[in-house]
Amino acid sequence: MKIYLEANDIYHAVGNYYSEKINEGHKIFANEQISLISINENNEGLLFEFKAELQDFVGNVFIRFDESGMLEGYKCDCRQFSIKRCACNHIVGALYFILHMLQQQADKARREKEINNLLTSFEKDALAEIKSEIQNIQIVLTPYFCVIEELAGVSLTIGRIDSKKHYVVKNIRDFILAVHSNGTINYGKNFSHTHSKSDFSENQKKLFELIEKEMENYSDYHNILNYNFTYLRNFPVLKELIFSKNGLDDFFDLFCNKTINAKIEQNNKAELTLVSEEMPDIKFKAKKTSDGILISEIKKPDYMFMGFRWAYIIQNNRLIRVPLEYANLILKLYETAKSGEILFPEADLGRIATFFLPKLRQYGLIDEISLPEQFRENELEKTIYADSHDGAIFIKLIFKYGQNEIIALDKTPLNFVRNIIEEYRITSFIKQIGFFESEEK
């Protein structure tokens, strides 16, 4: 039920005692000496019950509003009301309480309305923007990762946003020219489309820009943009686009951690998930023989592609991004192997254990193998001896691995495992601070 109360209603209730009662009643409200106990509504109206708690009075106050919400009457347990039968200061305090409550409700309703209007305006703008975007995006462009004579490439399908049926882009040259010139292409019996760049969502614009950039690697690309459809027949049909090294990297970045369609040899309905946080399951066998170390079961992955920054291997329906060093290591082994095996001679065990085996282990390409003790990795210990002569300072740097000891910069081949990288760092630092190599050892 809605009620109505204004300050004039309070002034009218106090009668001849206007100033004194108004001030005293407002103090009672402001000092929180009156509290609301209950609100009861019936067919006759609304009844507020308050409790006043002052030093000279503790009792109940009643305020009644009729069924139309207008102030109808009031009552207080105090002696002043029983004598004069007009609004006492306790009733005035109660009326100010109700007036304040109504003002709070009005303020709350106004704030809610303002907030709702604000949200509604944002909602309308957002919906209008989405509606506009949906209206503009009429087609869906879908990439297919292709293996073309051991090279990585892409082909495209296209379809309406509201249809599951997609059509092959039969000539990527035609498609790019159509987008630039607002040309129309007939893709199939039930689908032709007049293209523009506004066809695409933001992600699909990135795909189109990647395809367009890759087209620059074709010598006839700039000529294509200067011709209309009448002359396009002079150019070869380009149904599949082979990636450059940079293009392959960019394509992977665009679809990383997503699953896309693929065409691998005769399989036109494959799927590949592009992953970057895993390594392929590739492992060679390594064992120590009487003649040296034999690495066997060396084979190249069926599909491995080299990008500019990374390499990529297809394995178990995944296109896995791997370091270039990893891919090059596999290629070098494969190109060197005969019948899938390499036997490293006993005389080269020091070099093998120092440079080669740690790299294979780093990438998980072999398991640990048992080697003679001198070919097992030992911690590098460094010792510096210093002396001075004729105003110059001389130092001798000794590297020690277990029982094996050498002078730094000694390039004599040794038959044990050395940490060449750490040795190089140390000697380079010493040279940087002013020391140089002496011919005397």
MARZA-530749 format. One record per residue: residue in one letter; x negated, y, z of N, C-alpha, C in turn. Coordinates in steps of 0.2 Angstrom, whole numbers, plus 5000, padded with zeros to 4 digits. Layout:
BEGIN
AXYZXYZXYZ...
//
This chain:
BEGIN
M499649945000500050005000499650065000K499750114996499450174995499750225000I499250265004499550315008499250385006Y499550435009499350505007499250545013L498650575014498550615019498050675017E498150735019497750795018497550825024A497050875024496950915030497550955032N497950985027498551025029499050985033D499050915032499550875036499250875043I498650875045498350875051498550945055Y498350995051498551065054499251075055H499751045051500451045053500651015059A500250955060500450915066500250945072V499750985073499551015079499951075081G500351105077500751165078500451225081N500651245087500351315090499651305092Y499451245094498851235097498251215091Y498351255086497951235080497251235081S496951285083496151295083495851245088E496151245094495851205100495951135098K496451105096496651035095496251015089I496151055084495751035078495051025080N494751065084494051065086493951005090E494350995095494350935100494450875096G494950875092495050805089494550785084H494250835080493650825076493050795080K492950825086492450805090492550725092I493150715094493250645096493050595090F493250615084493150575078492350575077A492050635077491350635075490950595080N491150595086490750565092490950495092E491350465088491550395088491850375094Q492250415097492650405103493350375102I493450365095494050325093493950275088S494250215089494050155084494750125082L494750105076495350065073495349995076I495949985078496049915081496449875076S496949895073497349855068497749905063I497949875057498349905052498949855051N499549875052500049825051500549855046E500749815041501149835035501749795035N502349835034503049795034503449835029N504049815028504549855024504649925025E504549945031504650015033504050055033G503450025031502850075030502250035033L501750085036501150065038500950085045L500750045049500650075056499850065058F499550115060498850115062498850115069E498450065072498350065080497650085081F497450135085496850155087496750145095K496150145097495950155104495450215105A495750255110495250315111494950305118E494350315118493850305124493550365126L493750405131493450465133493350465140Q493050515143492850515150493550515154D493950565152494650575155495250535153F495150495148495650455145495450395141V495750345142495650285138496350255137G496550245131497250225129497350215121N497950195119498050185112498350245109V498250245102498550295098498850265092F499450285090499750255084499950305079I499850285073499950335067500350295062R500950325060501450285056501550325049F501450285044501650305037502250275034D502750305031503350275029503150235022E503750205020503650165014503350195008S503450265007503150295002502450325003G502150305009501450325010501350395013M501950425015501850495018501850485026L501450535029501450535036502150545039E502350495044502950495046503050515054G502550485058502550505065501850475068Y501850485075501250475079501450465086K501050435090501150425097500450415100C500450435107499850425111500050415118D499650375121499750355128499550405133C499350465131499050515135499650555138R499550585144500050625147500250695143Q499750715139499850775135500350765130F500350705127500850695122501550675125S501550645131502150635134502550695136I502150745137502450815140502650855134K502250865129502350915123502650885117R502550815116502850775111502550805104C501950835104501650855098500950815098A500650825092499950795091499450815096C499250775100498650785105497950785101N497450795105496850795102496650725100H496850675103496750605102497050585095I497650605094498050595088497650625082V497450695083497050725078496350685076G496050655081495450615080495650555076A496250525077496450465073496550485066L496950545065497050575059496450585055Y495950615058495250625054494950565053F495050515057494750445055495050415049I495750425048496150395042495950445036L495850505037495650555032494950535029H494550525034493850505031493850435028M494250385030494350325027494550325020L495050375019495350385012494850415008Q494450465010493950495006493450445004Q493250395009492750345007493050305002Q493650285002493950234997493950274990A494150334991494150374984493450384981D492950394986492250404983492050334980K492250284984492050214981492350194974A492950214974493350204968493050244962R492850304964492550354959491850324956R491450304961490850274959490850214955E491350164957491450104953491650124946K492050174946492350194939491750224935E491350264938490750294935490250234932I490150184937489650134935489950094930N490650074930490950034925490950074918N491050134918490950174912490250174909L489750174914489050174912488850104909L489150054912488949984910489349974903T489949994903490349984897490050014891S489750074892489350114886488750074884F488350044889487850004887488049944884E488549914886488849854883489049864876K489449914875489649934868489049944863D488549974866487949994862487549924860A487549884865487149824864487549774859L488149774860488549724856488549754849A488649824848488549854841487949834838E487349834842486749824839486649754837I486949704841486949634840487349624834K487949654834488349644828488049664821S487749724822487449744816486849704814E486449674819485949634817486149564814I486749544817487049474814487249494807Q487549544806487849564799487249564794N486749594796486149604792485849534790I485749494796485349434795485849384792Q485849374785486349334782486049264780I485349254780485049194778484549164784V484349104783483849074788483349044783L482749064785482149044781481748984786T481648924783481348874787480748844784P480148844787479548824785479448744785Y479148714780478948644780478248644780F477848614785477148604785477048554780C476548564775476448514770475648494770V475548434768474848404767474848404759I474448444756474348444749473648424747E473548364745472848344743472348354749E472548334755472048344761472048414763L472448464760472448534762473048544766A473048594770473648614774474048674770G474748664769475048714766475748724769V476248754765476848764768477348774762S477948744763478548754758479048784762L479648804758480148844762480848814760T481348814764482048804763482348864765I482948874762483348934764484148924764G484448954768485248944768485548994772R486248994772486649044775486549034783I486649084787486649074794487149034797D487749034793488349004795488448934792S487848904789487948844786487348794787K487448734788486948684790486548664783K486848674777486548654771485948704769H485348684768484848724766484648704759Y484348754755484048734749483348754748V483048714744482248724743482148784739V481648824742481448884738480948854732K481248854726480848814721480248854718N480248924719479648964717479549014722I479049014726478849064731478749124728R478449124722478349194719479049224717D479449194715480149224713480449244720F480349214725480649234732480349294734I479749304734479349364736479549424732L479649414726479749464721480549484722A480949444724481649454725481749494731V481349484736481449514743481149594742H480649604738480449664736480849704732S481249674727481549714722482349704723N482549674729483249664730483549624724G483149574722483349524716483849474719T484149444714484649384716484349324713I484349274718484149204716484749154717N484749114712485249054712484948994715Y485048974721484748924724485048854723G485648854722486048794721486748804718K487148754718487848764715488248814719N488148804726488548844730488248904734F487648914732487248974735486849014731S486949074730486549124727486549184732H485949214732485849274737485449334734T485749394735485349454733484949474739H484249474739483849474744483649544746S483449554752483149614755482749594761K482349644764481949624770482449624776S483049654776483449654781483849594782D483649544778483949474778483649444785F483149454787482749414792482749444799S482749394803482649414810481949434811E481749454817481049474819480549424818N480749364820480249304820480249284812Q480749284809480749264802480349324797K480449384799480049434796479249414797K479049394802478349374803478149314799L478649274798478449214793478449244786F478949284784478849314777478249354776E478049394781477449434780476849384780L476849334784476249284783476249254776I476849234774476849204767476649254762E476849314762476649364758475949384758K475649384764474949394765474549334762E474749274762474349214760474449224752M474949244749475049254742474449294739E474149344743473649384741473049344739N472949284741472449234739472449214732Y473049224729473149204722473049254717S472649244712472449304708472949334704D473549304703474049334700474549374704Y474449374711474949404715475149474714H474649514713474749594712475049604705N474949554700475249564694476049544694I476149494699476849474700477249534702L477049574706477449624709477549684704N477249684698477349734693477749704687Y477949644688478449614683479149604686N479649604681480249584683480449514682F481049484683481149414682481049394675T481149434670481049414663480349384662Y479849414665479149394663478949344668L479349324673479049274678478949214675R479249194670479149124667478449114665N478049174664477349164662476949144667F477149144673476749124679476949054681P476449014683476548944686477048944692V477448894692477948884698477548874704L477648904710477348894716477848874721K477848804722478348774726478048764733E477448754733477048744740476448794740L476348824745475848874746475248844750I474648844748474048814752473848874756F473748854763473448904768472748924767S472548984767471849004769471648984776K471048984778470848974784471149014790N471149084788471549124793472249114793G472549104787473249094786473449034791L473048974791473248914795473248934802D472748974804472748994811473349034813D473549084809474049124810474749094810F474849044806475448994805475448964812F474948934814474948894820475148944826D474848994827475049044832475749064832L476049064826476749084825477249034828F477048974827477448914829477148874834C476648894838476348854843476948834849N476848774851477348744856478048734853K478148734846478748724843478748664839T479248634837479348574833479648604826I479248584821479448604814479448544809N479848564804479848504798479148504795A479048444792478448434789478548384783K478048394778478048344772477348314772I477348254774476648224774476648164769E476248174764476248124758476948104756Q477248044757477848024754478448044759N478248054765478748074770478948144770N479548154767479848224767480248244773K480348194778480748214783480348204790A479748224790479348214796479448274800E479248274807479248324811478548334815L478348394816477748404819477848454825T477548434831477548484837476848514837L476848574837476148614837475948624844V475448584846475148594853474448614853S474348654859473648684859473348664866E473648634871473348614877473148544878E473148504872472948434872472348424868M472048364868471548344864471748274861P471548264854471748204851471548144855D471848084853471548024856471047994851I470448014851469947994847469347974851K469147914850468547884854468147834850F467447844850467047804847466747754852K466447694850466147654855465347674855A465047664861464347684861464047624866K463447604864463147554868462447554867K462047534872461347534872461147464869T460747464864460447394862459747394862S459447344860458647334861458347384856D458747404851458447444845458547524847G458947534851459147604853459847614855I460247664853460947674854461347664848L461847624849462347614843463047654844I463147694840463847724840464247694834S464847664836465147624831465947644831E466347614826467047634825467147714824I466647734820466647804818467147814812K467647854813468047864807468347934808K468547964802468848034802469548024803P469948074806470648074807470948074800D471548044799471848044793471948114790Y472148164795472348224793471948274797M471448314795471148364799470948424794F471148484797471148544793470648594797M470248634793469848684796470148754795G470248784801470448854800469848894801F469948964802469449004803469149004810R469649004815469449004822469548934825W469948894823470148824825470148774820A470148714822470348654818470948624820Y471248584816471848554817471948484815I472148434819472248364818472948344819I473148304814473848274815473748204818Q474148194823474148134827474748124831N475148064830475748044833476248104833N476348124827476848184826476748244829R476048254830475848324833475348354829L475348414828474848454825474448484831I473848454832473448474838472848524836R472848584840472348634839471748614843V471148604840470548584843469948634841P469448644845468848684844468548664837L468248714834467948694827467348654829E467048664834466448624836466648544836Y467148534839467448464840467548434833A467848474829468048444822467348434818N466948484819466248474815465848424817L465848404824465548354827465748284824I466448274823466748214820466548214813L466548264809466348264802465648244801K465148274805464448254805464348184806L464648154811464548084813464848044807Y465448064804465748024799465348024793E465048084791464648084785463948054786T463748044792463048014793463147934793A463747914796463847844797463847804791K463647744792463647694786464147634789S464647614786465147564788465347584795G465447644796465747674803465247664809E464547654807464047654813463447694812I463147714817462547744817462147714823L461547694821461047674826460447724827F460447754833459947794835459347764837P458747764834458147724836457947744843E457647694846457347694853456847754854A456547774849456047824849456347894850D456947894848457347964849457747964855L457747914860458147914865458147984869G457548014870457548074874457948134871R457848144864458248194861459048174861I459148104860459848084860460248104867A459848084872460148094879460148164881T459748204878459748274880460248314876F460248304869460648344865461348314863F461348254861461848224858462448194862L462248144867462748114871463148164875P462748214878463248254883463748294879K463648304872464148334868464748294867L464548224865465048174864465448164871R465148164876465548154883465948214884Q465748274883466048334884466748334881Y466848304875467448304871467848244872G467548194876467848134877467848084872L467348094867467348044861466947984863I466647974869466347914871466447904878D466347844881466347834888465647834890E465547834897464847824899464547764897I463847764895463547704894462947694898S462647634899462147624904461447634900L461047684903460447704900459847684905P459247674902458647674907458647734911E458347724917458347784922458047844919Q457547844915457247904913457647944908F458247914905458647944901459347964904R459347964911459947984914459848054916E460348094917460248164918460048174925N459548214926459348234933459348314934E459448334940459548404941458848444940L458848494937458248534935458048574941E457448564943457148604949456648644946K456648714948456148764945455648784951T455048794949454548814953454048864950I453948924953453548974950452948984954Y452348984951451749004954451449064951A451249114955451049184953450349194955D450049234951449349254953449249324949S448649354952448549424948447749424947H447649454941446949464939446849524935D446349564937446249624933446849674932G447249674937447849714937448449684934A448349624931448949594928449249534932I449849524931450149464935450249414931F450049354933450149294929450649244933I451049214929451549164932451449094928K451549044932451648974929452348954931L452748934926453448904928453448834926I453548794932453648724931454348694932F454548654927455148624927455048554929K455548524934455448454936456148424936Y456148364933456648314933456548254936G456748244942456548184946455848184947Q455548124944454748124944454448154938N454848174934454548204928454448284928E453848304927453648374928453348404921I453548464919453248494913453148564914I452748594910452648664911453148704906A453448754908453948784904453648804897L454048804892453848824885453448764882D453348714885452948654882453448624877K453248624871453748594866453548524864T453048494868452948424866453548374867P453648334863454248284864454148244870L454648244874454548204880455048144880N454948094884455348034884455848034890F456148094891456648094896457148144895V457648154899458248204897458048264900R458148324896458048384899458648434898N458748484902459248524902458948584898I458948584891458648634887458948704888I459648704888459948764888459748804895E459748774900459548804907458848824906E458448784903457748804903457648864898Y458048874893458048924888458248994892R458748984896459049044900458449074904I458149024908457649054913457049084909T456749054904456249084901456349144897S457049144894457249214891457249264896F457549254902457549304907456849334909I456349284910455749304912455349344906K455549334900455249374895455549444895Q456249444896456649514896456349554902I456049534907455849574913455049594912G454749574906454149604904453549554903F453649484905453149434904453149414897F452549394895452549364888452149304888E452149254883451849194883451149204882S450749164886450049164885449849104882E449249104878449049044875448648994879E448449024885448148984890448648954894K448548884896449048854900448848844907
//
